[in-house]
Amino acid sequence: MPDASPLNGRHFQIFTAVMRSRGLGEAALKLGISRAAVSKTLALLQRETGVDLFTREGNRLEPTAAARRLLPRAEQATKHLEWALEEASVLRQGSVRTVTVAAHAPPLIALLPAAIRRLQATHPDVNVRLTVEAPPEVLLRVAHHEVDLGVTNPPAPNTISAVQLCESRTISQDLLVVAMHRRHALAARTVVHPDDLVGVNVIALPEESPTSLLVRATLQEAGVALPRGIVASTSMGVCALVQQDVGIGLINPMLLSNGIFPDIVTRPFRPRIELLTEIYHSAIRPLSEEARVLAQYIEDVAASRPGHLGTGARTAATKSPGRRAPRTRAT
């Protein structure tokens, strides 16, 4: 039987640091080790994998195409190492427990604060770590076991393979609204239609955003094409620009539920575009008791919100490629 490879997560952590640095010296400083140790690790990694990862050009190491292809997997291995070390630290401390959550902006604003307050009241010994991500990144972090829970929109069908590694539950359904500065001309309308957007500065979300896909399909059906003059990476960015009267946005009304943008008003958009919010967790890694409690609190807060459309008890287990999560849709 051949000897086991001496490679471990630390080797890929060092490889990742080198790939994300301007040289061995910078990577060594980030890692707190010597430059010689970094060089030795790279040599071992190349020897054990049998893959040429770097070429030398003068005094610099240049990554090969193989190294660039390996990088995403190495970063994933590094994240798993960090997660394992954090878990070991928790076990050493005994009583300290942590729930990690990734969410995009609307549920971050509308749902998570109240749910976390409830968890603090019932489980004061539990810590919460929260990251804010775009919807695709939320799903990736759940699928890679980097967080316990994700709260975001479902992806468009066949766009995010990571959803197949997640289980999901729809917790809220809301109707897309048009957000505008209170002095904007469209504020005089009771309802906004696609034709009303012609000639108006519309601040868009990225093309791959689930909301953008729905809006684009709806406008195409109406025969309306809008220029993509301004694109904000998140709906929070859209609202920050709308607050300054740069343009209008088509967004989830969750984002405006706590009044942090006082100069923004909303109007219904027709035809109706229904936006789903779902809570995700890994289909492989079981949830801790604390994470299950927080997930229930998030769902309870969503159910108590005035104005949302309700959800019923729809659950989607998407571990199998033949099953899909409930999708966002226009109605």
C-alpha positions as CSV (number, residue, x, y, z in Angstrom):
1,M,0.0,0.0,0.0
2,P,1.5,3.4,-0.9
3,D,2.3,5.9,1.8
4,A,-0.3,8.5,2.5
5,S,0.4,12.0,1.1
6,P,1.9,14.4,3.7
7,L,-0.2,17.2,2.4
8,N,-2.8,18.8,4.7
9,G,-5.0,21.9,4.8
10,R,-2.1,24.1,6.0
11,H,-0.2,23.5,2.7
12,F,-3.2,24.7,0.7
13,Q,-3.5,27.7,3.1
14,I,0.0,28.7,2.3
15,F,-0.5,28.1,-1.5
16,T,-3.6,30.3,-1.3
17,A,-1.7,33.1,0.5
18,V,1.0,33.0,-2.2
19,M,-1.6,33.2,-5.0
20,R,-3.3,36.2,-3.3
21,S,0.0,38.0,-2.6
22,R,2.6,39.9,-4.7
23,G,5.4,37.5,-3.8
24,L,6.7,35.0,-1.3
25,G,7.8,37.7,1.1
26,E,4.3,39.3,1.4
27,A,2.7,35.8,1.8
28,A,5.2,35.0,4.5
29,L,4.3,38.2,6.4
30,K,0.6,37.4,6.1
31,L,1.1,33.9,7.5
32,G,3.7,34.8,10.2
33,I,6.2,32.3,8.9
34,S,9.6,32.6,7.1
35,R,10.0,33.0,3.4
36,A,12.0,29.8,3.4
37,A,9.1,27.9,4.9
38,V,6.7,29.2,2.2
39,S,9.2,28.1,-0.5
40,K,9.6,24.7,1.0
41,T,5.8,24.2,1.2
42,L,5.3,25.1,-2.5
43,A,8.0,22.7,-3.4
44,L,6.3,19.9,-1.4
45,L,2.9,20.8,-2.9
46,Q,4.3,20.5,-6.4
47,R,6.1,17.3,-5.7
48,E,3.2,15.6,-4.1
49,T,0.6,16.7,-6.6
50,G,2.9,16.1,-9.6
51,V,1.6,19.4,-11.1
52,D,3.8,22.4,-12.1
53,L,2.2,25.3,-10.2
54,F,4.7,28.1,-10.7
55,T,7.4,29.1,-13.1
56,R,10.2,31.4,-12.3
57,E,10.6,34.6,-14.3
58,G,13.6,36.5,-13.0
59,N,13.2,36.9,-9.2
60,R,9.5,36.3,-9.3
61,L,7.3,33.2,-9.2
62,E,4.5,33.2,-11.8
63,P,1.5,30.9,-11.3
64,T,0.7,28.5,-14.1
65,A,-2.7,27.9,-15.6
66,A,-2.9,24.8,-13.4
67,A,-2.3,26.9,-10.3
68,R,-5.1,29.2,-11.2
69,R,-7.4,26.3,-11.7
70,L,-6.4,24.8,-8.4
71,L,-6.9,28.0,-6.5
72,P,-10.7,27.8,-5.9
73,R,-10.4,24.3,-4.5
74,A,-7.4,25.3,-2.3
75,E,-9.4,28.3,-1.0
76,Q,-12.2,25.9,-0.1
77,A,-9.8,23.6,1.7
78,T,-8.5,26.6,3.6
79,K,-11.9,27.7,4.6
80,H,-12.6,24.2,5.9
81,L,-9.4,24.3,7.9
82,E,-10.4,27.6,9.4
83,W,-13.8,26.3,10.3
84,A,-12.3,23.2,11.9
85,L,-9.9,25.3,14.0
86,E,-12.7,27.5,15.1
87,E,-14.8,24.5,16.1
88,A,-11.9,23.1,18.0
89,S,-11.5,26.4,19.8
90,V,-15.2,26.3,20.7
91,L,-14.8,22.7,22.1
92,R,-11.9,23.9,24.2
93,Q,-13.9,26.7,25.7
94,G,-16.8,24.3,26.4
95,S,-19.7,26.7,27.1
96,V,-19.2,29.1,24.2
97,R,-21.4,28.3,21.2
98,T,-21.6,30.2,17.9
99,V,-24.1,30.3,15.1
100,T,-22.9,31.7,11.7
101,V,-25.3,33.4,9.3
102,A,-24.9,34.9,5.8
103,A,-27.6,37.1,4.4
104,H,-28.2,39.6,1.7
105,A,-29.4,43.1,2.5
106,P,-33.3,42.9,2.6
107,P,-33.5,40.1,5.2
108,L,-30.5,41.6,7.1
109,I,-32.6,44.7,7.6
110,A,-36.0,43.3,8.1
111,L,-35.6,39.9,9.8
112,L,-32.3,39.2,11.4
113,P,-32.2,42.0,14.1
114,A,-35.4,40.8,15.8
115,A,-34.5,37.2,15.5
116,I,-31.0,37.7,17.0
117,R,-32.5,39.7,19.9
118,R,-34.8,36.7,20.6
119,L,-31.8,34.4,20.5
120,Q,-29.9,36.6,22.9
121,A,-32.9,36.5,25.3
122,T,-33.4,32.7,25.3
123,H,-29.7,31.6,24.7
124,P,-27.5,34.3,26.2
125,D,-24.5,32.0,26.0
126,V,-24.7,31.7,22.2
127,N,-22.7,34.0,19.9
128,V,-23.8,35.0,16.4
129,R,-21.5,35.8,13.5
130,L,-23.1,37.5,10.6
131,T,-21.8,38.3,7.1
132,V,-23.5,40.3,4.4
133,E,-23.2,38.8,0.9
134,A,-24.9,38.9,-2.5
135,P,-27.4,36.1,-3.0
136,P,-25.1,33.8,-5.0
137,E,-22.3,34.1,-2.4
138,V,-24.8,33.3,0.4
139,L,-25.6,29.9,-1.3
140,L,-22.0,29.2,-1.9
141,R,-21.1,29.8,1.8
142,V,-23.9,27.5,2.9
143,A,-22.9,24.8,0.4
144,H,-19.3,25.0,1.5
145,H,-20.2,24.7,5.2
146,E,-18.7,28.2,5.9
147,V,-21.9,29.3,7.6
148,D,-24.8,27.5,9.4
149,L,-27.6,29.5,7.9
150,G,-28.2,31.5,4.8
151,V,-31.1,33.9,4.2
152,T,-31.6,35.2,0.7
153,N,-33.5,34.9,-2.6
154,P,-33.7,31.6,-4.4
155,P,-31.5,31.6,-7.5
156,A,-32.8,31.5,-11.0
157,P,-33.2,27.8,-12.2
158,N,-29.9,26.2,-13.3
159,T,-27.7,29.2,-12.4
160,I,-26.3,28.2,-9.0
161,S,-25.2,24.6,-8.7
162,A,-24.5,25.1,-5.0
163,V,-28.2,25.1,-4.3
164,Q,-28.2,21.3,-4.9
165,L,-26.2,21.0,-1.7
166,C,-28.6,23.0,0.4
167,E,-32.0,22.5,1.9
168,S,-34.3,25.5,1.9
169,R,-37.6,26.8,3.2
170,T,-39.6,29.7,1.9
171,I,-40.2,32.2,4.7
172,S,-41.5,35.3,3.0
173,Q,-43.1,36.4,-0.2
174,D,-43.1,40.1,-1.1
175,L,-44.1,42.2,-4.1
176,L,-41.3,44.2,-5.8
177,V,-41.8,48.0,-5.4
178,V,-40.4,51.0,-7.1
179,A,-38.3,53.1,-4.7
180,M,-37.7,56.8,-5.4
181,H,-36.9,60.0,-3.7
182,R,-40.0,61.7,-2.2
183,R,-39.5,64.6,-4.7
184,H,-39.2,62.4,-7.8
185,A,-41.9,62.9,-10.5
186,L,-43.0,59.3,-10.2
187,A,-44.0,59.9,-6.6
188,A,-47.2,61.4,-7.9
189,R,-48.2,58.0,-9.4
190,T,-50.2,55.5,-7.4
191,V,-48.9,52.6,-9.5
192,V,-45.8,52.4,-11.7
193,H,-45.9,50.5,-15.0
194,P,-43.0,49.5,-17.4
195,D,-43.8,52.4,-19.8
196,D,-43.4,54.8,-16.9
197,L,-39.7,53.9,-16.6
198,V,-38.8,55.0,-20.1
199,G,-36.4,58.0,-19.9
200,V,-36.0,57.6,-16.1
201,N,-32.6,56.8,-14.5
202,V,-33.2,53.2,-13.1
203,I,-30.4,52.0,-10.8
204,A,-30.0,48.3,-11.7
205,L,-28.7,45.3,-9.8
206,P,-26.1,43.0,-11.4
207,E,-27.4,41.0,-14.4
208,E,-27.1,37.7,-12.4
209,S,-29.2,39.0,-9.5
210,P,-32.5,37.0,-9.2
211,T,-34.4,40.3,-9.0
212,S,-32.7,41.6,-12.1
213,L,-33.6,38.5,-14.1
214,L,-37.3,38.9,-13.2
215,V,-37.4,42.6,-13.9
216,R,-35.6,42.1,-17.2
217,A,-38.1,39.4,-18.3
218,T,-41.1,41.5,-17.3
219,L,-39.8,44.6,-19.2
220,Q,-39.1,42.5,-22.2
221,E,-42.6,41.2,-22.2
222,A,-43.8,44.8,-22.1
223,G,-41.5,45.8,-24.9
224,V,-39.5,48.2,-22.8
225,A,-35.7,48.3,-22.9
226,L,-33.8,50.3,-20.3
227,P,-30.2,51.5,-20.6
228,R,-27.9,50.1,-18.0
229,G,-26.3,53.4,-17.0
230,I,-26.0,52.8,-13.3
231,V,-25.5,49.4,-11.7
232,A,-25.1,48.9,-7.9
233,S,-23.7,45.6,-6.6
234,T,-26.3,45.3,-3.8
235,S,-29.9,46.5,-3.1
236,M,-28.4,48.5,-0.2
237,G,-26.3,50.4,-2.8
238,V,-29.4,51.0,-4.9
239,C,-31.1,52.6,-1.9
240,A,-28.1,54.7,-1.0
241,L,-28.3,56.2,-4.5
242,V,-32.0,56.6,-4.5
243,Q,-31.8,58.4,-1.1
244,Q,-29.7,61.0,-2.9
245,D,-32.1,61.3,-5.8
246,V,-29.6,59.8,-8.3
247,G,-32.3,57.6,-9.8
248,I,-35.0,55.1,-8.9
249,G,-34.7,51.4,-8.0
250,L,-36.9,48.3,-8.3
251,I,-36.3,46.5,-5.0
252,N,-37.7,44.2,-2.3
253,P,-39.7,46.3,0.2
254,M,-38.0,44.5,3.1
255,L,-35.1,46.8,2.6
256,L,-37.1,49.9,3.7
257,S,-38.9,48.3,6.6
258,N,-37.0,50.1,9.4
259,G,-36.9,53.6,8.0
260,I,-33.1,53.9,7.5
261,F,-33.7,55.8,4.2
262,P,-36.2,58.5,5.3
263,D,-36.3,60.3,1.9
264,I,-37.3,57.2,0.0
265,V,-41.0,56.5,-0.9
266,T,-42.3,53.4,-2.7
267,R,-45.0,52.7,-5.3
268,P,-46.4,49.4,-6.4
269,F,-45.1,48.0,-9.7
270,R,-47.4,46.3,-12.2
271,P,-47.3,43.7,-13.5
272,R,-46.7,42.1,-10.1
273,I,-43.3,40.6,-9.4
274,E,-43.3,38.3,-6.5
275,L,-40.0,37.9,-4.5
276,L,-39.3,35.0,-2.3
277,T,-37.0,34.9,0.6
278,E,-35.7,31.6,1.8
279,I,-33.6,30.2,4.6
280,Y,-30.9,27.7,3.7
281,H,-28.8,25.2,5.5
282,S,-26.5,22.4,4.4
283,A,-28.1,19.2,3.2
284,I,-25.1,17.3,4.4
285,R,-24.0,18.9,7.7
286,P,-26.6,18.7,10.4
287,L,-27.7,21.9,12.1
288,S,-26.8,22.5,15.7
289,E,-29.6,23.0,18.2
290,E,-28.7,26.7,18.5
291,A,-28.8,27.2,14.7
292,R,-32.2,25.4,14.5
293,V,-33.6,27.8,17.2
294,L,-32.3,30.9,15.3
295,A,-33.7,29.6,12.0
296,Q,-37.1,29.2,13.7
297,Y,-36.9,32.8,15.1
298,I,-36.1,34.1,11.7
299,E,-39.1,32.4,10.2
300,D,-41.3,33.6,13.1
301,V,-40.2,37.2,12.5
302,A,-40.9,36.8,8.7
303,A,-44.4,35.5,9.4
304,S,-45.2,38.5,11.7
305,R,-44.2,41.2,9.3
306,P,-47.1,43.3,8.1
307,G,-47.5,43.4,4.3
308,H,-45.8,40.3,3.2
309,L,-47.8,37.7,1.3
310,G,-47.3,34.7,3.6
311,T,-45.7,31.4,2.6
312,G,-47.6,28.4,3.7
313,A,-45.5,25.4,4.8
314,R,-43.5,24.9,1.6
315,T,-40.1,23.2,2.0
316,A,-37.7,22.2,-0.7
317,A,-34.8,19.7,-0.1
318,T,-32.5,20.3,-3.0
319,K,-29.7,17.9,-2.4
320,S,-30.8,15.8,-5.4
321,P,-30.3,17.4,-8.8
322,G,-33.9,16.4,-9.7
323,R,-35.4,18.7,-7.0
324,R,-35.4,22.4,-7.1
325,A,-35.9,25.1,-4.5
326,P,-39.0,27.3,-4.9
327,R,-38.2,29.9,-7.4
328,T,-38.9,33.7,-7.5
329,R,-41.5,34.5,-10.0
330,A,-43.4,37.3,-11.7
331,T,-47.2,37.3,-11.5
